[in-house]
Amino acid sequence: MSKKLESLKDLYIHELKDIYSAEKQITKALPKLIKAVNSKELKAGFQEHLEQTKKQITRLDTIFARLSENSSGPKCKGMEGLLEEGKDFSKEEAAPAVLDAGLIVGAQKVEHYEIAAYGSLCTFAGLLGYQEDLDLLKQSIEEEEATDKKLTQLSETLNQDAEEMVTTGSKKSGSRK
C-alpha cells in the first residue's frame, strides 16, 4: 500500500516517483525501438532521446537527493501500457515507411505523457517554492517538447513516404539503414 497523500508535497513526491519509473522504462524500451525502425533519421532521433532520458533521470536523482527521498515507487502503469502498445506495433507486418510512421505515433503518445507529467511537476515545484527543482524540471519539459516537435517534422516526411507506397505500390520508403 502506498503512502497517504496529505499535502501537495506528498503528491509532488508521488508524481516524481511516477515519472522516474516512466523514464526508467523508456531507457529499456528505446534500444528495442531503435532496432525496429527503418529510417536513419528516426533511429538518430530515438538515440538522441535515449541520451536525453538518461540526463532526465540524473536530474530526477538530484531532486530526490535534495528532498532526502527515495526514488523507488510503484511501476508507472500508464507508461507501461504505452510502451507495450509500441512494442506490439513494432511486430506488425507493415511496409517500412508505414511501420516507422506508426512507431512515431507511439513515440508521440509517450512524449505527450511525459510533457503532461513534467508540466504538473513544474507547477507543483513552483507552488512549493522549490526553485532548484523547477529549473531542472523545466529543462526536461523543454527537451520533451523539442523531441515531440522533431517527431512531428519526421512524421510529415515518413507519412508521405508511406502514402506514396500505397498509391504507387512501391517498396521504397525514404532513407533506409
C-alpha positions in Angstrom: 0.0 0.0 0.0 1.3 3.4 -0.9 1.8 6.3 1.5 -1.3 8.5 2.2 -1.1 11.8 0.3 -1.8 14.5 2.8 -0.1 17.5 1.1 1.0 19.0 -2.2 4.5 17.9 -1.3 3.3 14.3 -0.9 1.6 14.5 -4.3 4.8 16.1 -5.8 6.9 13.2 -4.5 4.4 10.7 -5.7 4.4 12.1 -9.2 8.2 12.4 -9.2 8.3 8.7 -8.5 5.8 8.0 -11.3 7.9 9.9 -13.9 11.1 8.3 -12.6 9.6 4.9 -13.2 8.3 6.0 -16.6 11.8 7.3 -17.6 13.5 4.1 -16.4 11.0 2.1 -18.6 11.8 4.3 -21.6 15.5 3.7 -21.3 14.8 -0.1 -21.5 12.3 0.3 -24.4 14.2 2.7 -26.7 17.1 0.4 -27.7 14.5 -2.1 -29.0 12.7 0.6 -30.9 16.0 1.8 -32.4 16.5 -1.7 -33.8 12.9 -1.8 -35.1 12.9 1.4 -37.1 14.0 1.7 -40.8 14.5 5.4 -41.2 18.1 6.6 -40.4 16.6 9.9 -39.2 14.2 8.2 -36.9 16.9 5.9 -35.5 19.0 9.0 -34.8 16.1 10.7 -33.1 15.4 7.8 -30.9 19.0 7.5 -30.0 19.1 11.2 -29.1 16.0 10.8 -26.9 17.6 7.9 -25.1 20.6 10.1 -24.2 18.2 12.9 -23.1 16.2 10.4 -21.0 19.3 9.3 -19.1 20.0 13.0 -18.3 16.4 13.4 -17.2 16.8 10.5 -14.8 20.0 12.2 -13.4 18.0 15.4 -12.9 15.3 13.4 -11.0 18.0 11.8 -8.9 19.3 15.2 -8.0 15.7 16.3 -6.9 15.2 13.1 -4.8 18.6 13.7 -3.1 17.7 17.3 -2.3 14.3 16.2 -0.9 16.0 13.3 1.0 13.6 10.9 -0.7 14.0 7.5 -2.3 13.2 7.4 -6.0 11.6 3.9 -5.8 7.9 3.6 -6.1 5.2 1.7 -7.9 5.7 1.0 -11.6 4.2 3.7 -13.8 1.4 1.7 -15.4 0.5 4.5 -17.9 3.9 4.3 -19.4 4.0 0.5 -19.2 0.8 0.4 -21.3 2.1 3.0 -23.9 5.4 1.1 -24.3 3.7 -2.3 -24.5 1.5 -0.8 -27.3 4.6 0.4 -29.1 6.3 -3.0 -28.7 3.3 -4.8 -30.1 3.0 -2.4 -33.0 6.7 -2.9 -33.9 5.9 -6.6 -34.6 3.2 -5.7 -37.1 3.7 -6.8 -40.7 3.9 -3.5 -42.3 5.8 -1.7 -45.1 8.9 0.0 -43.7 7.7 3.6 -44.0 4.3 2.6 -42.6 5.9 0.9 -39.7 8.1 3.9 -39.0 5.0 6.2 -39.2 3.2 4.0 -36.7 6.2 4.0 -34.3 6.2 7.8 -34.4 2.6 7.7 -33.3 3.6 5.6 -30.3 6.6 7.8 -29.5 4.5 10.9 -29.6 2.0 9.3 -27.2 4.9 8.7 -24.8 6.2 12.3 -25.3 2.7 13.7 -24.5 2.6 11.6 -21.3 6.0 13.0 -20.3 5.0 16.6 -21.2 1.9 16.3 -19.0 3.8 14.8 -16.1 6.7 17.4 -16.2 4.2 20.2 -16.7 2.4 19.2 -13.5 5.7 18.7 -11.6 6.8 22.2 -12.7 3.6 23.7 -11.3 4.0 21.8 -8.0 7.6 22.8 -7.7 6.7 26.4 -8.3 3.9 26.3 -5.7 6.1 24.6 -3.2 8.9 27.2 -3.7 11.4 24.5 -5.0 13.2 26.8 -7.5 16.1 24.4 -8.0 13.7 21.6 -8.8 11.7 23.8 -11.1 14.8 24.8 -13.0 15.7 21.1 -13.5 12.2 20.1 -14.4 11.9 22.9 -17.0 15.0 21.5 -18.7 13.3 18.2 -19.0 9.9 19.5 -20.3 11.8 21.7 -22.9 13.6 18.6 -24.1 10.3 16.6 -24.3 8.6 19.4 -26.2 11.6 19.6 -28.6 11.5 15.9 -29.2 7.8 16.0 -29.9 8.3 18.7 -32.4 11.1 16.8 -34.1 8.8 13.7 -34.3 6.1 15.8 -35.9 8.5 17.0 -38.5 9.8 13.5 -39.2 6.3 12.1 -39.4 5.5 14.6 -42.2 8.2 13.0 -44.4 7.6 9.4 -43.3 3.8 9.7 -43.6 4.3 11.0 -47.2 6.6 8.1 -47.9 4.0 5.7 -46.5 1.2 7.2 -48.6 3.4 7.1 -51.8 3.9 3.4 -51.2 0.2 2.9 -51.1 -0.5 5.0 -54.2 2.4 3.7 -56.3 2.8 0.2 -54.9 6.5 1.0 -54.4 8.6 -0.8 -51.8 10.9 2.2 -51.3 10.4 4.5 -48.3 12.8 7.3 -47.7 16.2 6.9 -46.3 17.0 3.4 -45.0 19.5 1.6 -42.9 
